[in-house]
């Protein structure tokens, strides 16, 4: 089954099921998008464009979000929090008269409560600690260790400072184990040195 989705194409921003994404909406077309969603089902499809240009082709996979908290400002802008519900795969983009883009998409049926092997979890936490130290991040590791596997991997994937293509690859990973392995590879890439002293980044 496919469904019609109103989408917000935003480079560098991904959303995972079960996680939240705060957004400040100021462009007129996306204010129209939010207003339309609030009047109907409160649903918006988050997806990255392949280039940061008007009308750019879209990546194939995004995540459907439901508007939770919303603050309507006097000048027409919104502050919203999207709550991730399910990933989707775009079948085709639709010709529309609305200011915002719409697609026909099929929902991806992700398994519930995926878990990692203990060695995968340990390897991820090792690389995450090294990565955080290298970047100068302050992390409450006791709280991290209490997170379930899915929240940990998807949460880091959503906020990690990787480029758009890398973040898209993380979103498209078929299983939690695949996503964990890719995250480890990306963090290891960050740790590489260029000519012995310059950190190589993906940005």
N, C-alpha and C positions, 0 to 999 in steps of 0.2 A: 504494500500500500504506500502511496505517495501522498504528500500534503503540500499545500501552498504556504510558504513562509515569507514573512517580511524580514529583510536582513539589514544588518548594520555591518558593512565591510570596514574593518579597522585594522590596519597593519600593525603587527607586533603584539596584538591582544588576542589571547585565546581563553576559552572557558571550558572547564571540564564538568561533567555531571557531578552533582553533590557539592560543588564549590561555588563561591560567590565572586562577582566582579563588579566593583563600584565604577560608575561612569558619570561624567559630567557632559550633558547634552546641550550644545549651544548652536549648532548649525540649523538653519530653518528646516531643511528636509528631514533631519533626524529628530527635531522637535515634533514634526508632523508624524514621524514614525512612532515615537513614544506616545503621542496623543492618540493615535489610531490603536495602538496595542492596549492602552489603558481602557479604551472604549469597547474593546472586544475581549480578547482572551489573555491579555498581559504578556504575550509571548513575542520574543524577538530572536532571530537567528544571528548569532555572532559568527562571522567568517572573515578570513583574511583575504584581501586582494593580492594578486600575484605581483603587482607593482604599485607604488605609491603615486598613482595617477588617476585622473577622472575616468570612470568607465572601464578600469582595468579588469581583465578576466579574474575570476574568483578561484581560489583553491577549492578542491572538490569536497573537502570535509570541514564541517563547522560544528557548533554546539548550540542547541536550542536553550534559551534562557527565559525564565519567568521573572517579570518585574516584581520584586518584593518591596523593599523600602523605596519610597519615592518622595521627593521634595520638589514641588512646583514653585519656581521662583517668579517674582512679579513681572519680570521682563520676558517671560516665556521659556526661559531655560529650565532644565530639570537636573536634579541630582538623583540618580537611581542606583539600586543594587540589583544586578541580575543574578538569579539563582539557577545554576546549571541543571538541566533536566536530562538531556540525551543528546548524543552525537547524531549528526545527520550527514548524508551524502547527497550532493546536488545532482539532480538528473538533468535539469536545463533551467536557464534563466527565462523568465516570462517577460513579454512585452506589456508594459503597464502605463497607466496615466498618472500614477502617484509620483511624488517627488523622490521617494525612496524605492530601492530595487526589491524585486520579489523573485523567488525561485520555486520550482517544483523540486521537492526533495524526498528521499526515503530515509526513514529513521534507522539507525544502527542499533541492533539489539545486543548491547553489551552484557556480559554475564555479571551477576551480582556477587558482591563479597569476594572478589579475587584476592588471593594471597600469594606472597612470594615464598620461595624456599628460604630457609634460615641463612644459607650462605649468600643468597642474592641480597637479602636485607642487610646483612653485615657488610658486604662489599659496597653497597650503596652508601651506608652511613659512614664508612671509612673515607670514601671519596668526597662525600658531602662535607665532612669536617675539614678535610684538607682544602677543599675549594673555598669554604667559608673563611678559613684562616688566611688564605691567600688574598681574598677580596676584602678582608678587614671587617667581615660581618660579625655582629654579636648575636649568638644563637643560644636559646635555652635548650640545651641538648636533653635534659631530663624530660621536658615536655615533648620533644621530638620523639623520644623513645617510646612514649605512651601512645603515639598516633598509630592507627591501623595502617597497613601497607598501602591501601588505595589512596587514603587521604594524604599520606606522606609523599608518595611518588607523584600523584597528580598535582598536589599543592606546590611542590618544588618546580614541576614542569611549567605550571601556569605563571609563576613569578620569576623564573630564572632569567638572567640578562643575556639570553641568546638572541640571534637574529631571527627574522620572520620565518625563513626557510627551516631553521632548526626547530623552532617552536611548532611549526606546522607538522614536521616529521614526528614530533612527540605526540601531537594530537591524533595523528593518523595511525600510530602504532596499534596493532590489532589486540595485543594483550598487555596486561600490567607488567608481566615479565619482560616483554619486548621493550616497553617504555622504560623500565628500570635499566635495562642493558644500554639503551641509547643514552639515557641520562648520564650513566657512568662514563661512556665514551666521550660525551660532550664536556663533562667536567675534567676529564683527563686531557682533552684537547686544550682547555683553558690553561692547564698547568704547563704546557709546553713553553719553552723559551725561544725567542728569536735572537740569534746571535749572542745567546748566553745571558741576556739581561732584560730584554723587552718581553712582556707577557703578550702572547698571541690571544686576541679576543675574536669573538664571532660578530661583534657589532660593526 
